Amino acid sequence: MRAMNSFKNKVVWITGASSGIGEALAMAMAKEGAKLILSSRRTDELERVKTSLHLPDEDVFVLTLDLANTSAITTLTQKVIEKYGRIDVLVNNGGVSQRALTKDTPLDLDRKIMEVNYFGTIAITKSVLPYMLQQKSGNIVTISSIAGKFGFYYRSAYSAAKHALHGFFESLRMEIYKDNVNVLIVCPGKVKTNISVNALTEDGSKHNKMDPSTESGTSAADCAAQIIQALKSNQEEIFIGGKELRAIWIKRFFPKLFSKLIRKQKQE
Ligand SMILES: NC(=O)c1ccc[n+]([C@@H]2O[C@H](COP(=O)([O-])OP(=O)(O)OC[C@H]3O[C@@H](n4cnc5c(N)ncnc54)[C@H](OP(=O)(O)O)[C@@H]3O)[C@@H](O)[C@H]2O)c1
């Protein structure tokens, strides 16, 4: 059986656990009985999430990390192994979006978004992988986006980084299938979180605006529930959202029509 029937006592490491989808996943996994490692840059926010989980202290480990600092990741992974002895699920959720036209985005910003969303994600995956291969079990969940399936206004670097994740994790999936380690790629559409508020603009500052389409998106709790369900039914790729998901199918079957329609979408 490759599917995860239960999360009871499973060791689950979530990046980007300080808000949004990561926080909601921490909450949902805690209810399922998992032991959690909560990671992101803001220790105070991770501590807030830890307190809200109402789990025994030893079942939640706050581990501050910056995905842009890949050289620190091996040591952090060793800390997780020292504490729990294994890692059953890695959730690559931490990430940052973009709100800047390509012509205005300096190359340094392209690199920063790629560094966090792509290199940070694959660095942590590569550091966890030897333990999962040794265990002969494990689940790696990567939160991509519908922007990992098609580009959109103001998101050239973000969309590029999410597309890159698909290439990496699809290759990895087939390489480690025989070792009973699974890869789930999650493509959310619009989920109501601070993703647009925290998105980076051309000068590197935050966008600081809640996009109306994000505001009216799927709740983070619902998104988390669907991710857990996908793990339990051993899915390889899932899409979460509302009518915005139609664009994926239109692009696949009618690429020219897609181009026409997507150009006319509200640019936010
Ligand atoms: N919300 C959506 O509509 C949507 C749609 C598609 C995909 N997604 C993806 O979902 C994931 C979660 O985003 P969200 O919607 O929950 O947005 P969010 O509320 O802004 O959460 C982003 C999380 O990533 C962490 N993070 C950002 N930069 C980091 C870094 N350098 N190192 C470590 N952690 C970092 C943040 O924590 P700190 O600030 O504490 O570091 C935060 O916990 C992202 O990968 C995003 O691309 C979201």
The ligand as a MOL file (V3000), in Angstrom:
LIG
                    3D

  0  0  0     0  0            999 V3000
M  V30 BEGIN CTAB
M  V30 COUNTS 48 52 0 0 0
M  V30 BEGIN ATOM
M  V30 1 N -2.6410 31.5310 -2.0040 0
M  V30 2 C -2.7100 31.2300 -3.2730 0
M  V30 3 O -3.6220 31.6680 -4.0070 0
M  V30 4 C -1.6840 30.3040 -3.8880 0
M  V30 5 C -1.9050 29.8560 -5.1850 0
M  V30 6 C -0.9780 29.0070 -5.7620 0
M  V30 7 C 0.1330 28.6110 -5.0540 0
M  V30 8 N 0.3440 29.0610 -3.7910 0 CHG=1
M  V30 9 C 1.5570 28.6250 -3.1090 0
M  V30 10 O 1.2380 28.2140 -1.8030 0
M  V30 11 C 2.3830 28.3190 -0.9780 0
M  V30 12 C 2.0010 28.9720 0.3490 0
M  V30 13 O 1.6110 30.3100 0.1160 0
M  V30 14 P 0.3720 30.9970 0.8610 0
M  V30 15 O -0.6740 31.1940 -0.1390 0
M  V30 16 O 0.0630 30.3070 2.1160 0 CHG=-1
M  V30 17 O 0.9960 32.4620 1.1360 0
M  V30 18 P 1.5610 33.1680 2.4640 0
M  V30 19 O 0.4880 33.2900 3.4650 0
M  V30 20 O 2.2550 34.3930 1.9880 0
M  V30 21 O 2.6120 32.1110 3.0090 0
M  V30 22 C 3.8940 31.9740 2.4760 0
M  V30 23 C 4.7370 31.2010 3.4700 0
M  V30 24 O 6.0530 31.0280 2.9210 0
M  V30 25 C 7.0160 31.4320 3.8860 0
M  V30 26 N 8.1990 31.9620 3.2250 0
M  V30 27 C 8.2730 32.9940 2.3430 0
M  V30 28 N 9.5470 33.2260 1.9990 0
M  V30 29 C 10.3030 32.3030 2.6700 0
M  V30 30 C 11.6990 32.0430 2.7600 0
M  V30 31 N 12.6040 32.7850 2.0970 0
M  V30 32 N 12.1120 31.0280 3.5550 0
M  V30 33 C 11.2150 30.2950 4.2520 0
M  V30 34 N 9.9020 30.4950 4.2300 0
M  V30 35 C 9.4460 31.4950 3.4540 0
M  V30 36 C 6.3020 32.4950 4.7180 0
M  V30 37 O 6.8350 32.5570 6.0440 0
M  V30 38 P 7.8910 33.6360 6.6110 0
M  V30 39 O 7.4780 34.9790 6.0900 0
M  V30 40 O 7.7670 33.4690 8.0870 0
M  V30 41 O 9.2300 33.1870 6.0990 0
M  V30 42 C 4.8940 31.9240 4.7900 0
M  V30 43 O 4.7780 31.0000 5.8530 0
M  V30 44 C 3.4120 29.1020 -1.8080 0
M  V30 45 O 4.3670 28.2070 -2.3370 0
M  V30 46 C 2.5890 29.7000 -2.9150 0
M  V30 47 O 3.3540 29.9220 -4.0860 0
M  V30 48 C -0.5450 29.9040 -3.2010 0
M  V30 END ATOM
M  V30 BEGIN BOND
M  V30 1 1 1 2
M  V30 2 2 2 3
M  V30 3 1 2 4
M  V30 4 1 4 5
M  V30 5 2 4 48
M  V30 6 2 5 6
M  V30 7 1 6 7
M  V30 8 2 7 8
M  V30 9 1 8 9
M  V30 10 1 8 48
M  V30 11 1 9 10
M  V30 12 1 9 46
M  V30 13 1 10 11
M  V30 14 1 11 12
M  V30 15 1 11 44
M  V30 16 1 12 13
M  V30 17 1 13 14
M  V30 18 2 14 15
M  V30 19 1 14 16
M  V30 20 1 14 17
M  V30 21 1 17 18
M  V30 22 2 18 19
M  V30 23 1 18 20
M  V30 24 1 18 21
M  V30 25 1 21 22
M  V30 26 1 22 23
M  V30 27 1 23 24
M  V30 28 1 23 42
M  V30 29 1 24 25
M  V30 30 1 25 26
M  V30 31 1 25 36
M  V30 32 1 26 27
M  V30 33 1 26 35
M  V30 34 2 27 28
M  V30 35 1 28 29
M  V30 36 1 29 30
M  V30 37 2 29 35
M  V30 38 1 30 31
M  V30 39 2 30 32
M  V30 40 1 32 33
M  V30 41 2 33 34
M  V30 42 1 34 35
M  V30 43 1 36 37
M  V30 44 1 36 42
M  V30 45 1 37 38
M  V30 46 2 38 39
M  V30 47 1 38 40
M  V30 48 1 38 41
M  V30 49 1 42 43
M  V30 50 1 44 45
M  V30 51 1 44 46
M  V30 52 1 46 47
M  V30 END BOND
M  V30 END CTAB
M  END
